[in-house]
Amino acid sequence: MTVITIERLTKRFPTVTALDQLTVTIGAGVTGLVGANGAGKSTLIKILLGLLPATEGSASVLGLDVVEEAWQIRGRVGYMPEHDCLPPDVSATEFVVHMARMSGLPPDAARERTADTLRHVGLYEERYRAIGGYSTGMRQRVKLAQALVHDPQLVFLDEPTNGLDPAGRDEMLGLIRRIGAEFGISVLVTSHLLGELERIADQVVIIDAGRLLRASTTADFTRTTQVMSVEVTDLPDANGRDRLGAALTSAGLTVWPEGQLLQVNIVDEGTFDVVRDTTADLGLGLVRMQQGRHRMDEVFRDEEEGVTRVG
């Protein structure tokens, strides 16, 4: 099911082009929108919400035109902005109830939904404290709660892990994954950190300077490579990796060291047997023999190097 359609979308400001002929279709599930700071991610979300007019092109969200039907879109989606916008002198409950009422929920339903949503994001015990006394992680959870309280079909999450420590990032990513997997809400989440979205996204859209670099499922981005990583013990001597490399080279394989690992080009299925048997013949202990996977950051590296990676 398609939730967002973008066709030749362009946004020009006086000194910069934020989006440049962007065309992409986004399906249901969790979609990561990846790009460096200034790549056009926040601009795109504001256009999709009908908060910012495009210079050229068109877009639709949940089948609704972003220009003609912006009000209907905002009633069906949730939005977690990147920047802190929370009033410090009210409680999380007061704020989220207010946002629920703004979305059209009646008073009783707004309070019930607020309690459920704050429990979901892990703030139930702290729900009556003033937001001004919250940590950064708690404030991010309040922003997530207000985006979810009216039970939207789609949520836009703009840099939701900003300012969080590693533990806080992991918890936020877990919440985002649950939104898609358990509650059936589609998610468009932006980040400049590829590794985060690789963990939670079903599909990834990568943009740079407002241009589309690639859109694909995460599985396609991280498909297996034709290289395996091999790690052996240092016993009986400290040169096990180098001895194994020399023996595999003599067997006709292409190998190269990378830190403590030995990288081996996979010719066919028999390569695994050759590595295993050669390691045993040398009396080395095999710690790891693992086929590698592509990483999403290769898209950026290939772009910088002028290389087009096919497939």
DOVO-708586 format. One record per residue (C-alpha): residue in one letter; z, x, y. Coordinates in Angstrom, 1 decimal. Layout:
BEGIN
<node><aa>a</aa><up>Z</up><east>X</east><north>Y</north></node>
...
***
This chain:
BEGIN
<node><aa>m</aa><up>0.0</up><east>0.0</east><north>0.0</north></node>
<node><aa>t</aa><up>-1.0</up><east>1.3</east><north>3.4</north></node>
<node><aa>v</aa><up>1.8</up><east>1.1</east><north>6.1</north></node>
<node><aa>i</aa><up>0.2</up><east>3.2</east><north>8.9</north></node>
<node><aa>t</aa><up>-3.5</up><east>3.7</east><north>9.8</north></node>
<node><aa>i</aa><up>-4.5</up><east>6.1</east><north>12.5</north></node>
<node><aa>e</aa><up>-8.1</up><east>6.6</east><north>13.7</north></node>
<node><aa>r</aa><up>-9.3</up><east>9.3</east><north>16.1</north></node>
<node><aa>l</aa><up>-6.0</up><east>9.0</east><north>18.0</north></node>
<node><aa>t</aa><up>-5.9</up><east>11.2</east><north>21.1</north></node>
<node><aa>k</aa><up>-3.2</up><east>11.6</east><north>23.7</north></node>
<node><aa>r</aa><up>-3.8</up><east>13.7</east><north>26.8</north></node>
<node><aa>f</aa><up>-1.2</up><east>14.6</east><north>29.4</north></node>
<node><aa>p</aa><up>-2.1</up><east>16.4</east><north>32.7</north></node>
<node><aa>t</aa><up>-1.5</up><east>19.9</east><north>31.2</north></node>
<node><aa>v</aa><up>-1.7</up><east>19.4</east><north>27.5</north></node>
<node><aa>t</aa><up>-3.4</up><east>17.5</east><north>24.7</north></node>
<node><aa>a</aa><up>-0.6</up><east>16.3</east><north>22.5</north></node>
<node><aa>l</aa><up>-2.8</up><east>14.5</east><north>19.9</north></node>
<node><aa>d</aa><up>-6.4</up><east>15.5</east><north>19.2</north></node>
<node><aa>q</aa><up>-8.7</up><east>13.0</east><north>17.3</north></node>
<node><aa>l</aa><up>-6.0</up><east>12.5</east><north>14.7</north></node>
<node><aa>t</aa><up>-7.2</up><east>10.4</east><north>11.7</north></node>
<node><aa>v</aa><up>-4.9</up><east>9.7</east><north>8.8</north></node>
<node><aa>t</aa><up>-3.7</up><east>6.9</east><north>6.5</north></node>
<node><aa>i</aa><up>-0.1</up><east>6.8</east><north>5.4</north></node>
<node><aa>g</aa><up>1.1</up><east>4.9</east><north>2.3</north></node>
<node><aa>a</aa><up>4.4</up><east>3.4</east><north>1.3</north></node>
<node><aa>g</aa><up>7.3</up><east>5.6</east><north>0.3</north></node>
<node><aa>v</aa><up>8.8</up><east>8.6</east><north>2.1</north></node>
<node><aa>t</aa><up>6.3</up><east>10.5</east><north>4.2</north></node>
<node><aa>g</aa><up>7.0</up><east>13.8</east><north>5.9</north></node>
<node><aa>l</aa><up>5.4</up><east>14.5</east><north>9.2</north></node>
<node><aa>v</aa><up>5.5</up><east>18.2</east><north>9.6</north></node>
<node><aa>g</aa><up>4.7</up><east>20.4</east><north>12.6</north></node>
<node><aa>a</aa><up>6.2</up><east>23.0</east><north>14.8</north></node>
<node><aa>n</aa><up>8.0</up><east>21.9</east><north>18.0</north></node>
<node><aa>g</aa><up>5.3</up><east>20.6</east><north>20.4</north></node>
<node><aa>a</aa><up>2.9</up><east>19.8</east><north>17.6</north></node>
<node><aa>g</aa><up>2.7</up><east>16.1</east><north>18.7</north></node>
<node><aa>k</aa><up>5.1</up><east>14.5</east><north>16.2</north></node>
<node><aa>s</aa><up>7.4</up><east>12.6</east><north>18.7</north></node>
<node><aa>t</aa><up>4.3</up><east>11.6</east><north>20.8</north></node>
<node><aa>l</aa><up>2.8</up><east>10.1</east><north>17.7</north></node>
<node><aa>i</aa><up>5.9</up><east>8.0</east><north>16.9</north></node>
<node><aa>k</aa><up>6.1</up><east>6.7</east><north>20.4</north></node>
<node><aa>i</aa><up>2.5</up><east>5.6</east><north>20.3</north></node>
<node><aa>l</aa><up>3.1</up><east>3.9</east><north>16.9</north></node>
<node><aa>l</aa><up>6.0</up><east>2.0</east><north>18.4</north></node>
<node><aa>g</aa><up>3.9</up><east>0.9</east><north>21.3</north></node>
<node><aa>l</aa><up>6.1</up><east>2.8</east><north>23.8</north></node>
<node><aa>l</aa><up>3.4</up><east>5.2</east><north>24.9</north></node>
<node><aa>p</aa><up>-0.3</up><east>4.4</east><north>25.4</north></node>
<node><aa>a</aa><up>-2.9</up><east>6.5</east><north>23.6</north></node>
<node><aa>t</aa><up>-5.8</up><east>8.0</east><north>25.6</north></node>
<node><aa>e</aa><up>-8.3</up><east>7.3</east><north>22.9</north></node>
<node><aa>g</aa><up>-8.4</up><east>5.9</east><north>19.4</north></node>
<node><aa>s</aa><up>-6.5</up><east>3.2</east><north>17.6</north></node>
<node><aa>a</aa><up>-3.6</up><east>2.8</east><north>15.2</north></node>
<node><aa>s</aa><up>-1.9</up><east>0.0</east><north>13.2</north></node>
<node><aa>v</aa><up>1.6</up><east>-0.2</east><north>11.7</north></node>
<node><aa>l</aa><up>2.2</up><east>-2.7</east><north>8.8</north></node>
<node><aa>g</aa><up>-1.2</up><east>-4.2</east><north>9.6</north></node>
<node><aa>l</aa><up>-0.3</up><east>-4.8</east><north>13.3</north></node>
<node><aa>d</aa><up>-2.1</up><east>-3.2</east><north>16.2</north></node>
<node><aa>v</aa><up>0.1</up><east>-0.8</east><north>18.2</north></node>
<node><aa>v</aa><up>-1.4</up><east>-2.1</east><north>21.5</north></node>
<node><aa>e</aa><up>-1.7</up><east>-5.8</east><north>21.0</north></node>
<node><aa>e</aa><up>1.2</up><east>-6.4</east><north>18.6</north></node>
<node><aa>a</aa><up>3.8</up><east>-3.8</east><north>19.7</north></node>
<node><aa>w</aa><up>6.6</up><east>-6.4</east><north>19.9</north></node>
<node><aa>q</aa><up>6.0</up><east>-7.5</east><north>16.3</north></node>
<node><aa>i</aa><up>6.0</up><east>-3.9</east><north>15.1</north></node>
<node><aa>r</aa><up>9.3</up><east>-3.1</east><north>16.8</north></node>
<node><aa>g</aa><up>10.8</up><east>-6.1</east><north>15.1</north></node>
<node><aa>r</aa><up>9.8</up><east>-4.8</east><north>11.6</north></node>
<node><aa>v</aa><up>10.6</up><east>-1.1</east><north>12.0</north></node>
<node><aa>g</aa><up>13.6</up><east>1.0</east><north>12.7</north></node>
<node><aa>y</aa><up>13.6</up><east>4.1</east><north>14.9</north></node>
<node><aa>m</aa><up>16.0</up><east>7.0</east><north>14.9</north></node>
<node><aa>p</aa><up>15.2</up><east>9.1</east><north>18.0</north></node>
<node><aa>e</aa><up>15.4</up><east>12.9</east><north>18.0</north></node>
<node><aa>h</aa><up>17.7</up><east>13.2</east><north>21.1</north></node>
<node><aa>d</aa><up>21.3</up><east>12.0</east><north>21.4</north></node>
<node><aa>c</aa><up>21.3</up><east>8.6</east><north>23.1</north></node>
<node><aa>l</aa><up>24.7</up><east>7.2</east><north>22.0</north></node>
<node><aa>p</aa><up>27.3</up><east>5.8</east><north>24.4</north></node>
<node><aa>p</aa><up>30.5</up><east>7.8</east><north>24.0</north></node>
<node><aa>d</aa><up>33.0</up><east>5.1</east><north>24.9</north></node>
<node><aa>v</aa><up>32.2</up><east>2.5</east><north>22.2</north></node>
<node><aa>s</aa><up>32.8</up><east>2.5</east><north>18.5</north></node>
<node><aa>a</aa><up>30.1</up><east>2.8</east><north>15.9</north></node>
<node><aa>t</aa><up>30.7</up><east>-0.8</east><north>14.9</north></node>
<node><aa>e</aa><up>30.3</up><east>-2.1</east><north>18.4</north></node>
<node><aa>f</aa><up>27.1</up><east>-0.1</east><north>19.0</north></node>
<node><aa>v</aa><up>25.4</up><east>-1.0</east><north>15.7</north></node>
<node><aa>v</aa><up>26.4</up><east>-4.6</east><north>16.0</north></node>
<node><aa>h</aa><up>24.8</up><east>-4.6</east><north>19.5</north></node>
<node><aa>m</aa><up>21.6</up><east>-3.0</east><north>18.1</north></node>
<node><aa>a</aa><up>21.5</up><east>-5.6</east><north>15.3</north></node>
<node><aa>r</aa><up>21.8</up><east>-8.4</east><north>17.8</north></node>
<node><aa>m</aa><up>19.0</up><east>-6.8</east><north>19.9</north></node>
<node><aa>s</aa><up>16.9</up><east>-7.0</east><north>16.7</north></node>
<node><aa>g</aa><up>17.5</up><east>-10.7</east><north>16.5</north></node>
<node><aa>l</aa><up>20.3</up><east>-11.1</east><north>14.0</north></node>
<node><aa>p</aa><up>22.9</up><east>-13.8</east><north>14.7</north></node>
<node><aa>p</aa><up>26.5</up><east>-12.7</east><north>15.4</north></node>
<node><aa>d</aa><up>27.9</up><east>-13.2</east><north>11.9</north></node>
<node><aa>a</aa><up>24.9</up><east>-11.6</east><north>10.1</north></node>
<node><aa>a</aa><up>25.0</up><east>-8.7</east><north>12.6</north></node>
<node><aa>r</aa><up>28.6</up><east>-7.9</east><north>11.8</north></node>
<node><aa>e</aa><up>28.1</up><east>-8.2</east><north>8.1</north></node>
<node><aa>r</aa><up>25.0</up><east>-6.0</east><north>8.1</north></node>
<node><aa>t</aa><up>26.8</up><east>-3.5</east><north>10.3</north></node>
<node><aa>a</aa><up>29.7</up><east>-3.1</east><north>7.9</north></node>
<node><aa>d</aa><up>27.3</up><east>-2.7</east><north>5.0</north></node>
<node><aa>t</aa><up>25.1</up><east>-0.2</east><north>6.8</north></node>
<node><aa>l</aa><up>28.0</up><east>2.0</east><north>8.0</north></node>
<node><aa>r</aa><up>29.3</up><east>2.0</east><north>4.5</north></node>
<node><aa>h</aa><up>25.9</up><east>3.2</east><north>3.3</north></node>
<node><aa>v</aa><up>25.7</up><east>6.1</east><north>5.7</north></node>
<node><aa>g</aa><up>29.3</up><east>7.2</east><north>5.0</north></node>
<node><aa>l</aa><up>31.0</up><east>6.0</east><north>8.2</north></node>
<node><aa>y</aa><up>32.9</up><east>2.9</east><north>7.1</north></node>
<node><aa>e</aa><up>36.4</up><east>4.6</east><north>7.4</north></node>
<node><aa>e</aa><up>35.5</up><east>5.9</east><north>10.9</north></node>
<node><aa>r</aa><up>33.7</up><east>2.8</east><north>12.1</north></node>
<node><aa>y</aa><up>36.2</up><east>1.8</east><north>14.8</north></node>
<node><aa>r</aa><up>36.5</up><east>5.2</east><north>16.4</north></node>
<node><aa>a</aa><up>34.8</up><east>5.9</east><north>19.7</north></node>
<node><aa>i</aa><up>31.5</up><east>7.7</east><north>19.2</north></node>
<node><aa>g</aa><up>32.5</up><east>10.3</east><north>21.8</north></node>
<node><aa>g</aa><up>34.9</up><east>11.8</east><north>19.3</north></node>
<node><aa>y</aa><up>32.4</up><east>12.0</east><north>16.5</north></node>
<node><aa>s</aa><up>30.9</up><east>15.3</east><north>15.1</north></node>
<node><aa>t</aa><up>27.2</up><east>16.0</east><north>15.3</north></node>
<node><aa>g</aa><up>26.7</up><east>14.9</east><north>11.7</north></node>
<node><aa>m</aa><up>28.6</up><east>11.6</east><north>12.3</north></node>
<node><aa>r</aa><up>26.5</up><east>10.9</east><north>15.4</north></node>
<node><aa>q</aa><up>23.3</up><east>11.4</east><north>13.4</north></node>
<node><aa>r</aa><up>24.6</up><east>8.9</east><north>10.9</north></node>
<node><aa>v</aa><up>25.3</up><east>6.3</east><north>13.6</north></node>
<node><aa>k</aa><up>21.6</up><east>6.7</east><north>14.8</north></node>
<node><aa>l</aa><up>20.5</up><east>6.3</east><north>11.2</north></node>
<node><aa>a</aa><up>22.7</up><east>3.2</east><north>10.8</north></node>
<node><aa>q</aa><up>21.2</up><east>1.5</east><north>13.9</north></node>
<node><aa>a</aa><up>17.7</up><east>2.1</east><north>12.6</north></node>
<node><aa>l</aa><up>18.5</up><east>0.4</east><north>9.3</north></node>
<node><aa>v</aa><up>20.9</up><east>-2.4</east><north>10.3</north></node>
<node><aa>h</aa><up>18.2</up><east>-5.1</east><north>10.7</north></node>
<node><aa>d</aa><up>16.7</up><east>-4.4</east><north>7.2</north></node>
<node><aa>p</aa><up>13.3</up><east>-3.0</east><north>8.4</north></node>
<node><aa>q</aa><up>10.2</up><east>-2.6</east><north>6.3</north></node>
<node><aa>l</aa><up>9.6</up><east>0.9</east><north>7.8</north></node>
<node><aa>v</aa><up>11.8</up><east>3.4</east><north>9.6</north></node>
<node><aa>f</aa><up>10.7</up><east>6.3</east><north>11.9</north></node>
<node><aa>l</aa><up>13.2</up><east>9.2</east><north>11.7</north></node>
<node><aa>d</aa><up>12.6</up><east>11.9</east><north>14.3</north></node>
<node><aa>e</aa><up>14.1</up><east>15.2</east><north>13.3</north></node>
<node><aa>p</aa><up>17.1</up><east>13.6</east><north>11.6</north></node>
<node><aa>t</aa><up>18.7</up><east>16.9</east><north>10.5</north></node>
<node><aa>n</aa><up>18.7</up><east>18.5</east><north>14.0</north></node>
<node><aa>g</aa><up>22.0</up><east>20.3</east><north>14.8</north></node>
<node><aa>l</aa><up>23.4</up><east>19.8</east><north>11.3</north></node>
<node><aa>d</aa><up>24.9</up><east>22.6</east><north>9.1</north></node>
<node><aa>p</aa><up>23.5</up><east>23.2</east><north>5.6</north></node>
<node><aa>a</aa><up>25.9</up><east>20.7</east><north>4.0</north></node>
<node><aa>g</aa><up>25.2</up><east>18.1</east><north>6.6</north></node>
<node><aa>r</aa><up>21.4</up><east>18.6</east><north>6.1</north></node>
<node><aa>d</aa><up>21.8</up><east>18.1</east><north>2.4</north></node>
<node><aa>e</aa><up>23.8</up><east>14.9</east><north>2.9</north></node>
<node><aa>m</aa><up>21.3</up><east>13.5</east><north>5.4</north></node>
<node><aa>l</aa><up>18.3</up><east>14.3</east><north>3.2</north></node>
<node><aa>g</aa><up>20.1</up><east>12.5</east><north>0.3</north></node>
<node><aa>l</aa><up>20.6</up><east>9.4</east><north>2.5</north></node>
<node><aa>i</aa><up>16.9</up><east>9.4</east><north>3.5</north></node>
<node><aa>r</aa><up>15.8</up><east>9.7</east><north>-0.1</north></node>
<node><aa>r</aa><up>18.0</up><east>6.8</east><north>-1.1</north></node>
<node><aa>i</aa><up>16.5</up><east>4.6</east><north>1.7</north></node>
<node><aa>g</aa><up>13.1</up><east>5.0</east><north>0.0</north></node>
<node><aa>a</aa><up>14.2</up><east>5.1</east><north>-3.6</north></node>
<node><aa>e</aa><up>16.9</up><east>2.4</east><north>-3.7</north></node>
<node><aa>f</aa><up>16.2</up><east>0.1</east><north>-0.8</north></node>
<node><aa>g</aa><up>12.4</up><east>0.1</east><north>-0.9</north></node>
<node><aa>i</aa><up>12.1</up><east>0.9</east><north>2.8</north></node>
<node><aa>s</aa><up>9.2</up><east>3.1</east><north>3.7</north></node>
<node><aa>v</aa><up>10.1</up><east>6.2</east><north>5.8</north></node>
<node><aa>l</aa><up>8.2</up><east>8.4</east><north>8.2</north></node>
<node><aa>v</aa><up>10.4</up><east>11.4</east><north>8.8</north></node>
<node><aa>t</aa><up>9.5</up><east>14.3</east><north>11.1</north></node>
<node><aa>s</aa><up>10.6</up><east>17.9</east><north>10.8</north></node>
<node><aa>h</aa><up>9.5</up><east>21.4</east><north>11.6</north></node>
<node><aa>l</aa><up>11.3</up><east>22.6</east><north>8.4</north></node>
<node><aa>l</aa><up>8.9</up><east>22.4</east><north>5.5</north></node>
<node><aa>g</aa><up>11.4</up><east>23.1</east><north>2.8</north></node>
<node><aa>e</aa><up>13.4</up><east>19.9</east><north>3.8</north></node>
<node><aa>l</aa><up>10.5</up><east>17.6</east><north>3.4</north></node>
<node><aa>e</aa><up>9.3</up><east>19.2</east><north>0.2</north></node>
<node><aa>r</aa><up>12.6</up><east>18.0</east><north>-1.3</north></node>
<node><aa>i</aa><up>12.4</up><east>14.4</east><north>-0.3</north></node>
<node><aa>a</aa><up>8.9</up><east>13.3</east><north>0.6</north></node>
<node><aa>d</aa><up>6.4</up><east>11.6</east><north>-1.7</north></node>
<node><aa>q</aa><up>3.6</up><east>12.6</east><north>0.7</north></node>
<node><aa>v</aa><up>3.2</up><east>15.0</east><north>3.6</north></node>
<node><aa>v</aa><up>1.1</up><east>15.0</east><north>6.7</north></node>
<node><aa>i</aa><up>0.9</up><east>18.3</east><north>8.5</north></node>
<node><aa>i</aa><up>-0.2</up><east>18.5</east><north>12.1</north></node>
<node><aa>d</aa><up>-0.6</up><east>21.5</east><north>14.5</north></node>
<node><aa>a</aa><up>-1.3</up><east>21.2</east><north>18.2</north></node>
<node><aa>g</aa><up>-2.1</up><east>17.5</east><north>17.6</north></node>
<node><aa>r</aa><up>-4.7</up><east>18.2</east><north>15.0</north></node>
<node><aa>l</aa><up>-4.5</up><east>17.2</east><north>11.3</north></node>
<node><aa>l</aa><up>-4.2</up><east>20.2</east><north>9.0</north></node>
<node><aa>r</aa><up>-3.7</up><east>18.4</east><north>5.8</north></node>
<node><aa>a</aa><up>-2.4</up><east>15.1</east><north>4.3</north></node>
<node><aa>s</aa><up>-1.6</up><east>14.9</east><north>0.6</north></node>
<node><aa>t</aa><up>1.0</up><east>14.0</east><north>-1.9</north></node>
<node><aa>t</aa><up>3.9</up><east>16.5</east><north>-2.2</north></node>
<node><aa>a</aa><up>2.9</up><east>17.1</east><north>-5.8</north></node>
<node><aa>d</aa><up>-0.5</up><east>18.3</east><north>-4.7</north></node>
<node><aa>f</aa><up>1.1</up><east>20.6</east><north>-2.2</north></node>
<node><aa>t</aa><up>3.4</up><east>22.1</east><north>-4.8</north></node>
<node><aa>r</aa><up>1.1</up><east>22.2</east><north>-7.8</north></node>
<node><aa>t</aa><up>1.4</up><east>25.1</east><north>-10.2</north></node>
<node><aa>t</aa><up>-0.4</up><east>28.3</east><north>-9.4</north></node>
<node><aa>q</aa><up>-2.1</up><east>30.8</east><north>-11.8</north></node>
<node><aa>v</aa><up>0.7</up><east>33.3</east><north>-11.3</north></node>
<node><aa>m</aa><up>3.9</up><east>33.7</east><north>-13.2</north></node>
<node><aa>s</aa><up>7.1</up><east>35.3</east><north>-12.1</north></node>
<node><aa>v</aa><up>8.8</up><east>37.5</east><north>-14.7</north></node>
<node><aa>e</aa><up>12.3</up><east>38.9</east><north>-14.5</north></node>
<node><aa>v</aa><up>13.8</up><east>41.3</east><north>-17.1</north></node>
<node><aa>t</aa><up>17.2</up><east>42.9</east><north>-17.5</north></node>
<node><aa>d</aa><up>17.7</up><east>46.5</east><north>-16.3</north></node>
<node><aa>l</aa><up>18.9</up><east>47.5</east><north>-19.8</north></node>
<node><aa>p</aa><up>18.4</up><east>49.8</east><north>-21.6</north></node>
<node><aa>d</aa><up>17.3</up><east>51.5</east><north>-18.3</north></node>
<node><aa>a</aa><up>16.9</up><east>50.7</east><north>-14.7</north></node>
<node><aa>n</aa><up>13.1</up><east>50.8</east><north>-14.7</north></node>
<node><aa>g</aa><up>12.5</up><east>47.8</east><north>-17.0</north></node>
<node><aa>r</aa><up>10.3</up><east>46.0</east><north>-14.5</north></node>
<node><aa>d</aa><up>8.1</up><east>49.0</east><north>-13.9</north></node>
<node><aa>r</aa><up>7.8</up><east>49.8</east><north>-17.6</north></node>
<node><aa>l</aa><up>6.8</up><east>46.2</east><north>-18.3</north></node>
<node><aa>g</aa><up>4.3</up><east>46.3</east><north>-15.5</north></node>
<node><aa>a</aa><up>2.6</up><east>49.4</east><north>-16.8</north></node>
<node><aa>a</aa><up>2.5</up><east>48.0</east><north>-20.3</north></node>
<node><aa>l</aa><up>0.9</up><east>44.7</east><north>-19.1</north></node>
<node><aa>t</aa><up>-1.6</up><east>46.6</east><north>-17.0</north></node>
<node><aa>s</aa><up>-2.6</up><east>48.5</east><north>-20.1</north></node>
<node><aa>a</aa><up>-3.0</up><east>45.2</east><north>-21.9</north></node>
<node><aa>g</aa><up>-5.6</up><east>44.2</east><north>-19.3</north></node>
<node><aa>l</aa><up>-3.4</up><east>41.9</east><north>-17.1</north></node>
<node><aa>t</aa><up>-3.2</up><east>42.1</east><north>-13.3</north></node>
<node><aa>v</aa><up>0.4</up><east>42.6</east><north>-12.2</north></node>
<node><aa>w</aa><up>2.3</up><east>43.5</east><north>-9.0</north></node>
<node><aa>p</aa><up>6.0</up><east>43.9</east><north>-8.1</north></node>
<node><aa>e</aa><up>7.7</up><east>41.5</east><north>-5.7</north></node>
<node><aa>g</aa><up>11.4</up><east>42.4</east><north>-5.2</north></node>
<node><aa>q</aa><up>13.2</up><east>42.3</east><north>-8.6</north></node>
<node><aa>l</aa><up>10.3</up><east>40.2</east><north>-10.1</north></node>
<node><aa>l</aa><up>7.0</up><east>41.1</east><north>-11.6</north></node>
<node><aa>q</aa><up>4.1</up><east>38.8</east><north>-10.7</north></node>
<node><aa>v</aa><up>1.5</up><east>38.3</east><north>-13.4</north></node>
<node><aa>n</aa><up>-1.9</up><east>36.7</east><north>-13.0</north></node>
<node><aa>i</aa><up>-2.3</up><east>34.0</east><north>-15.7</north></node>
<node><aa>v</aa><up>-5.6</up><east>34.4</east><north>-17.5</north></node>
<node><aa>d</aa><up>-5.1</up><east>31.7</east><north>-20.1</north></node>
<node><aa>e</aa><up>-2.3</up><east>30.3</east><north>-22.3</north></node>
<node><aa>g</aa><up>-2.2</up><east>33.5</east><north>-24.2</north></node>
<node><aa>t</aa><up>-0.9</up><east>35.4</east><north>-21.2</north></node>
<node><aa>f</aa><up>2.6</up><east>33.9</east><north>-21.8</north></node>
<node><aa>d</aa><up>2.5</up><east>35.3</east><north>-25.4</north></node>
<node><aa>v</aa><up>1.5</up><east>38.7</east><north>-24.2</north></node>
<node><aa>v</aa><up>4.3</up><east>38.9</east><north>-21.6</north></node>
<node><aa>r</aa><up>6.9</up><east>37.7</east><north>-24.1</north></node>
<node><aa>d</aa><up>5.8</up><east>40.0</east><north>-26.9</north></node>
<node><aa>t</aa><up>5.4</up><east>43.1</east><north>-24.7</north></node>
<node><aa>t</aa><up>8.9</up><east>42.5</east><north>-23.2</north></node>
<node><aa>a</aa><up>10.3</up><east>42.3</east><north>-26.8</north></node>
<node><aa>d</aa><up>8.4</up><east>45.5</east><north>-27.9</north></node>
<node><aa>l</aa><up>9.9</up><east>47.4</east><north>-25.0</north></node>
<node><aa>g</aa><up>13.4</up><east>46.3</east><north>-25.9</north></node>
<node><aa>l</aa><up>13.9</up><east>44.5</east><north>-22.6</north></node>
<node><aa>g</aa><up>15.8</up><east>41.3</east><north>-22.1</north></node>
<node><aa>l</aa><up>13.7</up><east>38.4</east><north>-20.7</north></node>
<node><aa>v</aa><up>15.7</up><east>36.7</east><north>-17.9</north></node>
<node><aa>r</aa><up>12.9</up><east>34.5</east><north>-16.6</north></node>
<node><aa>m</aa><up>9.2</up><east>33.7</east><north>-17.2</north></node>
<node><aa>q</aa><up>8.2</up><east>31.0</east><north>-14.8</north></node>
<node><aa>q</aa><up>4.8</up><east>29.7</east><north>-13.6</north></node>
<node><aa>g</aa><up>4.8</up><east>29.7</east><north>-9.8</north></node>
<node><aa>r</aa><up>4.1</up><east>26.7</east><north>-7.5</north></node>
<node><aa>h</aa><up>2.4</up><east>26.5</east><north>-4.1</north></node>
<node><aa>r</aa><up>4.6</up><east>26.0</east><north>-1.1</north></node>
<node><aa>m</aa><up>3.7</up><east>23.8</east><north>1.8</north></node>
<node><aa>d</aa><up>4.1</up><east>26.7</east><north>4.3</north></node>
<node><aa>e</aa><up>0.9</up><east>28.2</east><north>2.8</north></node>
<node><aa>v</aa><up>-1.0</up><east>25.6</east><north>4.7</north></node>
<node><aa>f</aa><up>0.1</up><east>27.1</east><north>8.0</north></node>
<node><aa>r</aa><up>-0.3</up><east>30.7</east><north>6.8</north></node>
<node><aa>d</aa><up>-3.8</up><east>30.0</east><north>5.6</north></node>
<node><aa>e</aa><up>-4.7</up><east>28.3</east><north>8.9</north></node>
<node><aa>e</aa><up>-3.5</up><east>31.4</east><north>10.8</north></node>
<node><aa>e</aa><up>-5.5</up><east>33.7</east><north>8.6</north></node>
<node><aa>g</aa><up>-8.6</up><east>31.6</east><north>8.8</north></node>
<node><aa>v</aa><up>-8.5</up><east>30.7</east><north>5.1</north></node>
<node><aa>t</aa><up>-9.3</up><east>27.3</east><north>3.7</north></node>
<node><aa>r</aa><up>-7.4</up><east>26.5</east><north>0.5</north></node>
<node><aa>v</aa><up>-9.3</up><east>24.1</east><north>-1.7</north></node>
<node><aa>g</aa><up>-7.5</up><east>21.6</east><north>-3.9</north></node>
***
